Amino acid sequence: MNKAQFTAAYAQRRGRDPKDAKQDVQAFLDQLVESLADGHRVTFKGYFALRTQKRRATRTHSFGIRQVDVPEQITVKWRTGTNLRAAVQQLLADRQEAA
């Protein structure tokens, strides 16, 4: 599901005008990006947690162990919460039973 499909499904589910739904989804994404860029951890308890992390030097074992400098960049780490995992597993199980 891409952003446009998600926005359309959200609009239909909430009974919202598609343009308003598009603004809602974009506002959510903008706030998410801004919070992560400010160094904040974004947590929806039980569903997911996002945080930024600077990459660090790493080691390679290809020609003996040696330190490899990796250019510094920011990565975003996603952690799935137990509620989200359980909800997806339950929905998949329900769909298999119905089939």
HUQUI-V853464 format. One record per residue. N is the residue number from 1. PHI is phi in whole degrees, 0 to 359 (999 if undefined). NEAR is the number of other C-alpha atoms within 12 Angstrom. Layout:
# HUQUI-V853464
n->N phi->PHI near->NEAR
n->N phi->PHI near->NEAR
This chain:
# HUQUI-V853464
n->1 phi->999 near->9
n->2 phi->264 near->8
n->3 phi->298 near->16
n->4 phi->296 near->17
n->5 phi->294 near->15
n->6 phi->298 near->18
n->7 phi->298 near->28
n->8 phi->295 near->24
n->9 phi->294 near->20
n->10 phi->298 near->23
n->11 phi->299 near->21
n->12 phi->293 near->17
n->13 phi->295 near->13
n->14 phi->267 near->14
n->15 phi->66 near->14
n->16 phi->258 near->18
n->17 phi->294 near->17
n->18 phi->305 near->21
n->19 phi->293 near->17
n->20 phi->294 near->18
n->21 phi->297 near->25
n->22 phi->298 near->23
n->23 phi->294 near->20
n->24 phi->299 near->22
n->25 phi->296 near->24
n->26 phi->294 near->18
n->27 phi->297 near->15
n->28 phi->299 near->16
n->29 phi->295 near->17
n->30 phi->298 near->14
n->31 phi->293 near->16
n->32 phi->299 near->24
n->33 phi->297 near->20
n->34 phi->297 near->17
n->35 phi->297 near->19
n->36 phi->294 near->24
n->37 phi->295 near->20
n->38 phi->280 near->15
n->39 phi->89 near->18
n->40 phi->275 near->18
n->41 phi->272 near->23
n->42 phi->252 near->26
n->43 phi->232 near->19
n->44 phi->249 near->18
n->45 phi->310 near->15
n->46 phi->88 near->15
n->47 phi->247 near->19
n->48 phi->196 near->19
n->49 phi->222 near->23
n->50 phi->237 near->25
n->51 phi->208 near->25
n->52 phi->262 near->24
n->53 phi->211 near->19
n->54 phi->283 near->16
n->55 phi->285 near->16
n->56 phi->236 near->15
n->57 phi->298 near->14
n->58 phi->228 near->14
n->59 phi->245 near->14
n->60 phi->239 near->13
n->61 phi->250 near->10
n->62 phi->294 near->9
n->63 phi->234 near->9
n->64 phi->83 near->9
n->65 phi->277 near->10
n->66 phi->215 near->12
n->67 phi->281 near->14
n->68 phi->239 near->17
n->69 phi->279 near->13
n->70 phi->257 near->14
n->71 phi->305 near->12
n->72 phi->293 near->13
n->73 phi->206 near->13
n->74 phi->264 near->17
n->75 phi->244 near->17
n->76 phi->254 near->22
n->77 phi->259 near->18
n->78 phi->251 near->18
n->79 phi->233 near->21
n->80 phi->281 near->19
n->81 phi->275 near->18
n->82 phi->293 near->17
n->83 phi->295 near->17
n->84 phi->296 near->18
n->85 phi->300 near->16
n->86 phi->294 near->15
n->87 phi->296 near->16
n->88 phi->294 near->16
n->89 phi->297 near->14
n->90 phi->294 near->15
n->91 phi->297 near->14
n->92 phi->296 near->14
n->93 phi->295 near->13
n->94 phi->298 near->12
n->95 phi->292 near->11
n->96 phi->292 near->10
n->97 phi->294 near->9
n->98 phi->288 near->8
n->99 phi->281 near->7
